[in-house]
Amino acid sequence: MQATVYRYDAETGSGSVLTDSGDVLPFTARALEPSGLRHLRPGQRLSAVREGDEIVSLRLGTIGSADHPDAS
């Protein structure tokens, strides 16, 4: 799914995203680890993988690649 960074705390690496469907969902620093991202800024567009009410993976780029399936 596509999402926009809503809030980001650089100290903890956590924050929340606003999905294109209008949901605000939290993420932890763990969601950034696989992508290598270290800093985000509000308004930045990302691809996200959702599990339940939490974002478990964030990365730059588009959904649909074999290594990052859409788990909406």
Buried (B, 14 or more C-beta within 10 A) or exposed (E): BBBBBBBBEEEEBBBBBBBEEEBEBBBBBEBBEBBEBEEBEEEBEBBBBBEEEBBBBBBEEEBEEEEBEBEE
